[in-house]
């Protein structure tokens, strides 16, 4: 919604999310760029009224703000305030204070920003300009969020939503900003439950009212799930953000999305993929000289190398970051913090033993002292500081003091790190989440969502069966020879259709009835709790000689409620376990993204993918080996091999499609697009060959294998009615099968299309043009093993 839209965040393992998040959405004012600044200044001497002069001051301020010259914008806007005060123009005083406060907040001058915004609030509250009042509340929510006044920030956001619900605020952008700020505030406070709720509300409002801002919503969702270690879902949302950016042809957002995906791969220790995406982003930022973005991508490169223990490159990139930053930059101290970590790690890595090495010991003492001062700086801040900053400092100081032989301080910082880890990421948060979920309101909400999902599932299954029925009878109609036979088939089809619809109507009613019962149960539990509270209150008012009876009654009620509560917890646990089993089973059949689409929308359609790599494997002389060593032994061998293949597919992000007898089919680059699809497919194939070679050494009955790969476009989706499966179609699949058939034992055979994508990554043996069934002569290559 402002210039922050493309500013990326980090997750809890690094730090940037907690700082950058304040700026996303803050730039909400757009200058009315109808006149040039010089022309306006020349008119100042000619104006006849004070009101005209004040307006020109504000217009000049707006133009300076549009050019991002904030100091001049603030200075000219301030000149209008005394005039409006003399004119007693309440609304203009409020609007000008709001404008100045917003600009100061962008400069992170939080103290002065709050002063102007509170002044603006006081004046605007006297007017009927609810839209400007709402924007003031939004910026004050941001200020209070920065100042760790969580409740005050949320109250301001809820005031905006209340005005909107009462149809007083017409500007839906400020409502979107309020939903966004509520999520951000909960996110920054690491409030998982409320963060999840507010995130879903925010995304839903964006979808319904501002689909053009879905990039931000998906970006936040990806960051939220990254924070909670749900990497698959995080990647899915970051890919959604990338897709939105590609659809709108926003090159800056495309590059920023790739930077986010690169950061995610860093956190999942897929460092080469991380560098691939980060490099794409870096090239774009360097080409367009986008220094604000460049310093972040350099920071991420530093982070990748730091985690790989390549401290020289980590130093190189953090120094590039610092060259583009300065002390006025809100991120500057976080960048110097990262440099401090790298300096300490480098020093400790270069000199394992410090005994007798005075120079190294003094250097380590100096760096440790600097990092301690860095820690003191963050401890002294009154604004939000991510917990990870403290954890990183405690851990590095623990290591440093251990190297220096100061074991008392080392133990002190180790304990601090463990305590902060437990407080930030420990079981307490999960316990709080579980307790929240046991509350009646959440039970009702979960029951409603469960009903919605069940209704969608029933509707989807009904549509699938009806389509299958129609397809079946169309084939029969085509084969029918007489009009009488066709008429009979129509009647038969109509009867079966009614039977299917009736069956699913009953299922839907049963689901609705179950939902009603669950809500009644939740209300009953709440009524019992209320009764206990009332009984305790009445009991406190009874005479002293009745205390035993009152206490006994309370205990009886508490015991009954406790039993009901425990029973409900057991039921909830069982339901959760069954739901998890159902989800796990679904994910065993369908890719994660397809399963999520199925649960969210109630249906899923086949999709076209422009660039994937299809992998076929086949065991050589399978039939002959079955006769030689026995069918059961061969089946056992197949099971062992395919289980290992599944592990390899997961390692290289390939999607297993199916096994066909002794053949194994997988695809790289879907359901989430991946520029490394060909490289991943080849790496997976080479690991399969290595595994089979080792297997043959260990087991005399091991089978030989050949592999083929082709890259191109496919269509992918769900097929079938019962036991439905995710499958792929297209000429690419057929060509991949031909690559496998023309391969040799112990080799990976690839097509020209695949070769062009990976020719710089591997070494090859060009086989020339080989005649292929149904395809003619095709260039083929064997990929050489490392």
N, C-alpha and C positions, 0 to 999 in steps of 0.2 A: 503494500500500500504506500510505500515511500521508498526512499533510496536504500533502505535496509533490506529490501526484498530478496536480494541475492547474497546477503551476507551470511556465510555459513556458520553453523554452530559445531561445538564438540560435545562429546558425551561425558559421562562422569569419570571416565578414565583419564581424560585430558582436562581442559578447563574452559574452552572458549564459549561453550553454550551459555554458561551462567553469566557471562559478561556481554557477549554480542546480542543475547536475547533481548536486552533492554532497548536496543536501537531498532529492532524490526517493527515497523509500524509507527515509529515516533514522528516521522516526517509527514505531517498530515496537511500542511498548508501549501497551496499552490499559488504562485504569484499571478496577478492579472496582467500579463505581459502585453499591455496595449500601447505603452509609450516608452520612449527611451529615457534613461536616467538624466542625461544632460538637458533634454527638453523640459523635463519636470523641474529641474533645478532653476532653469532660466525663468520659469513661470512664477517662482516664489516671490520675486520682487514686484510682480504685477498684480498679485491677488488683492482683492478688495476686502475680503472678510476673513476673520480668524478661522472660521469653519473650513473655508477653502484651503487655507494654509495647512491646517491639521491633516486634511485629506491628502494633500500633496506629500506631506512628510510620510504618511502611511504608505502611499503608493510607491515612493522611492524605497522605503524599507522593504516592501514586497518584492520589488525588482532586484534589490541586493540579495534578498533571501533566495530568489530564484537562481541567481548566479552563484549561490553558496558563499557569498561574502557576508557571513553572519554578523561580524562586529559592526559593520556599517549599517546593516539592516536594523540591528538593535538600537544603534545610536540615533538614526532618523526616526524610528518609531517612538523612542522616548521623548523626542521633541514635541510630539503631538499631544502627549498626556497633559501637560499644564493647560493647554488650550481647551481640551475637552473638559477638564475640571472646572475652568472658569465658565464654560458654557453649560456646566451641569448636565453634560450628555452621558447619562448613566451607561447606556449600551456601548457607546464607543470607548468609554474608559475600560469597560469590561473586556471588550474585544481586543483592544490594544495590549492590555496586560496579558491576555491569553496568548497573543502572538509573540510577545517578548518572552514570556515564560516558556513557550514551546521551543524557541530558538536557543535559549539558555540551556534547556534540557538536552538538546542535541549536542551542545558543547560540553555536556556533563558537568555544568555548573549547577549542581543540584540545589544548593542552599538558596542562591538568588532566584533560580527557577521557581522554587516553591513559594518564595515571597511574592513574586509577581502573579503566580497562578492563584494563590489564596485571595489576593486583591481582586483579580479578575472574577473569581467565584462570588465574592461578596457583591459586586456590582451586577453581574449577570443574573444572579438569583432574584434580583429586583425586576427583571424583565421577563417578557414572554418568549425570548429567543431560546427555546429549549435545545435547539441543535448546538448552539455555541456553549450553552451550559453543559451539555453532555460531553463536548470535546474538552472542556475544562476539567470535568470529573475524570475523564480518561487520562489526561496528563498528570493529574494529581494522584491517580491510582498508580501510575508509573513511578512517580517520585517516591511514594510511600513503599512501593515494592522494593525500590533500590535501598531505601532506608530501613528495610526489614520490618516495616509496620504492616504485616500481612493482613490483619483484620481490616484495618483502615482502607488498604488498597482494594480488598474485595468489596467493602461497603460502597466505595465509589463506583465500581463496576456494576454492582447490583442496583444502584440508583439509576444508572443509564438504562438498564434492562427494564426497570420498573416504569420509567418514563416512556419507553418504547411500547411496553405492554398496555399502557394507558393511552396509547396513540398520540402522545404529545411530541415525541421525537420522530421526525419523518426521515432523517438522514440515516439510511441503513448502514452506511460505512462506519459511523461511530458505534453502532451496535455490533458490527463485525469486530471492530477494534476492541470493544469491551469483552466479547467472548474470547478473543485472542489473548487479551491481557489477563483474564481470569485463569486461562490455561497456563500462561507464562508464569504467573505468580505462584500457582500450585507447583509448577515444574521447578521453579527456583527454590521453593521451600522443601523440595523432595517429598511432597505429599502425593504418594502414588495413587491412592484411591480417588481423591478429588481431582487430581491431574487427569486420570483416565476419564472420569465423568465429563469434565469441562472440555477435554480434547474432542470427545465424540460430539458434544453439543456444538462446538466450534466448527468442526468439519461439516456437520449436517447443515448448519446455517449457511456456510460458504457454498455448499453444493446447490442449495435452493435459491440463493440470492446473488452470489458473486462467483460463478464458476471460473471467471478469469483470474481469481485469486487462489485457485486450488493449489498452485505451486507452493505457496506459503503453508497451507494446511498440511499437505503431504510432507513437506519439509519438517514441520513440527512433529508430525506423527512418527516419521522415521527417527527423529532425534529422541522422542519419548521412548520408543521401543528399544532403541540402542541403549538408552539409560538403564532399561530393565533387562538387558541381555537377551532380548528376543531378536536375534540377529536376522533371522529369515524374514520376519515381519518388517523389521527396520529396512532391510534391503528392498522389500516389496514396495514400501512407501517411497523410498528414495528413487526407485525406478519409475514409480507413478509421477513423481515430481519431474523427472527427466523427460518422460513421455509428454507431459503437459508443456514443458519448455520447447520440445521439438515441434509439437503441434502448433504452437504460437510463433515458432521460428525465432525465439528469443535466445540469441547466441550466448549472452551473458549468463542467463539462467541455465543453459545447457552446460556451460563450463563449470558453473557453481555446483550443479548437481553431480557432475563427475568428481568434483573435489570431495563432496560429501560421501560418495560411494567409495572413493579412495580411502577416506578416513575410516569408513566402516571395515574395509578389508584390512586396514592396519590393526584394528582392534580384534579381528578374528585371525590375526597372524598369517594372512595371505598376502605377504609383503610384495611379491612381484605384481600381483593384480592391483594392489594399492598404488604402486609406482606407475603402472600403466595408466590408470585413470587420473592420477595427480598430474602426470606429465601432459596429458591432453589439456587439462585445465590450465596448467602453467603456460603452455604454448599460446593459448588464446589470450591470457592476461598479459603476457609479455608483448605479444603482437600489438595489442591495443593500449599498452602502457597503463594498465589499471593497477596502480601501485597499492591501493587499499586491499585489493584482492590478492595481489602478488605476495604481500607480506604474510598473508594467511596460508597460501599454498606452499610458500617456503617453510613456514612453521610446520605444516603437515609433513613435508619432506624431512625436516629435522626430526620429527617424531618417529617416522618410519625407521630412519637410520639409527636413532637412539634405541628403539626396541630391538633392532638387529645387532646392537652393540658395535655398530660402525660409527664410533664417536668422532672420527675425523670428518666424515660427511655430515654428521649431525651438527658439528661446530660450523661447518661451511654454510649450511642453510640457515641456522639460527642467526649467524652474523649478517646474512643477506636480509633476513627479516628485520633486524635491528637497524640496518641502514635505511630502511623505508619507514621507520617509526621514530618517535621522539617522546620526550617526557610529557607532552600534552596529550598524547594518545592514551585513551583509557586502557588499551591493551598493553602498554609499554612495560608495566611492572610484571605482567604475566610472561612477556617475552624474556625479560631479564631473569625471571625465575627459572624458565626453561634453560637458559644459558648457564645458570648456576648449577643446575642438575648435571648438565653435560660436562661442565668443567670439573666437577667433583668426580664424576664417573671416569673421565679421561685420566685424571691424576691417579686415582686408585687403581685403574686398569694398567697404567704404564709402570707402576712400581708396586708389585705385589707385597714385598717386604720393606717396611719403612725403617726397620731397625738399622741404625748406623748411617742412614741416608738423611743427613741433616737438611739438605736443600729441599728434598721432596717432602720431608716432614713439615718444614716451615711453609711450603707452598700449600700443603693440605690444611694446615692450621689457618692460614689466611683465607682460603676458600670456604672453610667451615664457618669461620667467623662471619664472612659476608653472607652466607646462606642463613645463618642464625638471625642476622639483621633483617634479611628478606622476610623471614618468618615473623619477626616482631612487627614489621610493617603491616602484614596481612592481619595479624592478631589485633592491631590497633584500629583497623578500619571499622567504621560504623555501618558501612554498606555491606551488601551480600557478598560473601566470598565462598566459592565452591569448596566443599569439604575435601575434594581431591588435592587441592593446593596444600592443605595442612598434612594430609596423609603422605604426600610425596616428600614434603620437607622433613617430617618426622622420620621417614624411612631412610632418606639419604643421610641425615644427621646421625642416625643410629649406626649406619655403616661406617661413616667417617670417624666417629669417636671410637668405634671398635678398632679401626686401623691405627688410630693414634694411641691406643692402649688405655683410653679413659673408659673403662668398662661400666663405671657407675652412670655416667652420662649416656653411654650407649644403651644401657638397660632402660634408663628413664625415657629416651625417645622411642625405643621399641614398644614400651608399654603405652605411650601416647598414641603411636601409630595403630596398635591393636585396638585400643579403646575407641579411637575415631572411626576405624573401620567398622567396628561392631555397631557404633551409634549410627553410622551412615548406611551401611549395607547389611546390617545384622538381622537376626530373626525377629527383633522387635517390630520392624516395619511390616514383615509378613504377618505377625500376630495381630497388629493393628488392622491390617487389611482384612484378615479373617473375622475379627470382631465386628468391623464395619459391615461386612457382608452378612453377618448374622442378624443385623437390625431389620426391622419390619419393612422399612422403606426400600431397602436394597433387595430384600426377598421378593417384594412385589414387582420391582423393576426387572429382576432376573426372571421371574415367572412370565412377565409380559414378553420379554425378549425371547424366552424359550418357546412361548406360544407362537410368536411371530416366525421364528425359525422353523418350528414344526409345521406351521401352516404353509410356509414356502416350500418345505420339503414335500409335503403332501401334494401341493399344486404341481410341483415339478414332476413328481412321479406319475401323477395323473396325465399330464401333458405327454410325457414320454410314452406311456402305455397307449394313449389315444393315437399318437402319431404312428406307433408301431402297428396298431390295429388297422389304421388307414392304409399303411404301406402294404400290409399283408393282403388286405382285400382288394387293393388296386391290382396286385399281381394275379389274384384269383379272377377278378373281373376281366383282365386282359386275356386270360386263358379260357374263359367261358365261351361256349360255342352257341348257346341259344339265349333268346330273350328271357325265357322262363328261368334259366339257370342264373342269369344276371339279376333278375328280380329277387330270387331266393337269396342270393348273396347279399343284396342290399338290406333285406329284412334281417338276415343273420347278423350283419355288421351293426345295424341299428340296435338290435337286442344286446349285443355284447358291449356297445358303447354305453347304453343305459346302465348295464350291470357294473361297468367300471366307475361311472359317475356316482352311482348309488353307494358303492363301496367306499369311495373317497369322501363322500358327504358324511358317512358315518364316522370315518376316521377324524375328519375335521371337527365334528361335534364332540367326539370323545376328547380331543385335545383341548377344546374350549372348556369342557366340563372339568378337566383336570386342572386347568388354570384357575377356574373359579374356586375349586376346592383348596388349592394352594394359597390363594389369597385369603380365603376364610380362615385357614389354619393360622396364617400370619397375623390376622386381625385378632384371633382368639388368644394367641400368645401375648399380643400387646395388651389386650383387655385384662388378662391375668396379671401382667406386670402393673397395670394401673390399679387393679384391685389391691395388690400387695401394698402399693404406695399409699393408697387411701386407708387401708387397714392400719398401717404403721402410724399414719397421721392421727387417726382416731384413737389408736392405742396410747399415743403420747398424752392425750387429753383425759384419759380415765383416771379414776382415783387410784391411790397407791396400792390399796388392798386388792385391786383388780389386775395388777401388773402381770401376775403369773398367767392368768387366763389370756390376757392380751398377747403376751409373748408366745404362749403356746399356739394361739391361733395364727400369729404371724409366721411362726416356724412351720406350721402345717401348710399354710399357703405357699411359703417359700419352698418347702420340700416338694409340693406338687408342681409349682412352676419350674423348679430346678429340674425335676424329672422330665417335664415337657420340653424344657430348653435343651437338656442333654439328648433327649430322644430326637428332637429336631436337628441338632448338630450331627447326630449319627446319620439321620436321613439325608441331610445335606451332603455329608461326606460320601455317602453311598451314591447319591445322585451325581456328585462331582466325579466320582470314580468311574461310574458308568458312562458319563459324558466324555471323560478322557479316553476311555476305551473306544467309544464311538468315533471320537476325533482321530485317534491313532489308527483305527481301522480305515477311516476315510483317507488319511494321509498315506496309508500303505497302498491305496488304490489310485489316488489322484495326486498330482503335484500340489504343493502348499497353496500357490496362488489360485489354482482352479478350485480347490476345496473351499478357500475363503470366499471366492466369487459365488460359489454354489450356496454357501451358508448365508451370505449377505443379500444376494439378489434373488435367490430361489431358483435360478437357472444359470446355465452357462452355454455359450455358443462357440462353435469352432472358430479358430483365429488363424490368420495368415501370418507367417513369419518369413521375412525376406532373407535372412541369413542365419542358417544353423549348420551344424556338421553332424551327419548321421553315421553311426558306428555299428557295424555288423561283425559278430564273431561266429565262428563255426568250428567244431571239432573235426579233425581229419579222420576219415575211415571209421566213423562212429559205429555203423552197422557191423562192420567186420570185428571191431573191438568188442562189441556186445556179445557176439558169438564166441569170441576167444576167451574172454574172462568172465562172462556171465552177466545177465541183464542187471541183477541187483547190485553187483559191484560197480558197474558202469553208472547206474543211477546214483549210487552213493558218491561217486567221483564227481558227477555233474552237480550235485547239491553242494558239495564242498567248494567247487570252483565258482559256481554262480553266487554263492554267499560272499566269497572274496571279491568277485566282480562288483557286487552291490556296494561293498565298502569303498572300492576304488572309484566307482561312479560318484558316490557322495563326496569323496575327497576332492575330485576335480569339477564338482558342480554340474555333472551330467544327469539327465533325467532318464532313468530306466523306463523303457516302454513295455517290453514283454520278452518272454522266452518262447521260442517256437521249436519244440523238440530240443535238439542240442545247440540251437542257434540263440544268440543273445543280441537284442536290439536296444540301443540307447541313443540319445541325442543330446548335443551340447548347444546351448543358446536359447533354450526355452524352458519353461514358460516366461522367464525373465530374460530379455535380450542381453547378450554378452559379447563384446567385441573380441574376446579371447576364445571364442567357441572352438575354432579349429585347433588352436594350440592346446587347449584343454583336452580335446578328444584324442589328439595324438599322444599327449603325455599319459592319459589313462590307458591307451592301447599299449604303449611301451611298458607300463607297469604290469599290465596283464601278461605280456610276454615274459617279463622277468619272473613273475610269480609262477607261470607254467614251467619255465626252465628249472626253477628251484624245486617245483613239485615233482618233476620227472627224476630229479636226483634222489628225492626222498621216497618216491613211490614207484615201483616198477609198472604199475597199472595206470599211471598218469597218461593223459591224452595229449596229442599234439593239437595245435590251434592255428588258425589263420584269421586275419582281420582285414576288413576293408572300410574305408572312410570316403565319403563324398560330401561336399558343401554346396548349399543352395537353399531354395525356398521350399517350405512345406506348409501344409495345413494341419493343425492339431486340435483335438477336442475329444469329447466323450462320445462313444458309440454304444449302441445296444440298449436294451430295456432292463433285462435282468443280468446281474453280474456285469454291469457296464464297466467299461475300461477306457482309459485315456490312450489315444492312439494317434499316429501321424500318417499322412498320405502325401502323395505327390511323386513326380518323376525323380526327385532327389533320393527318395527312399529306394526306388528301384535301382537307381544308379549305384547307390552304396552297396546294395546286394550284389551287383555285378562286380564291384571292386573286390568284395570278399571272395566271390567265386573264382576270380582271376588272381587271387593272392596265392602265396605258397606257405607251406608249413613253417611256423615260427617267424612270419614276416607281417608287417603292416603295409598294405597296398593302398595308395591314395590316388585320387583323380587330379587332373590339371587344376580344377577349381580350388581344391584344398591346398594344393602345392603353392599356388599364387598367394595364399593367405599366410603361409608359414615358411616360405622359402628362405627367410633370413634367420630362422630359429633352430633349424635342424640340418643335418646332412642327408643326402638322398642318393638313390641309385635310379637313374632314368631308365625305364624299361622300353622306351619307344612307344609306338602306336600298336595297340593290341586289339584284335577283332573281338567285339563284345556282342553277345546275343541281344538283338533288338535295338542296339545303339550304334552299330558300326565300329569303325576303328577309333580308339580313344587313347590319349596319352596317359601313361600310368607311371607311378614312382613308388619304390620301396623306401620307407623311412629307416635310416640306420639307427641301431640302438647305441646308447652312450657307451 
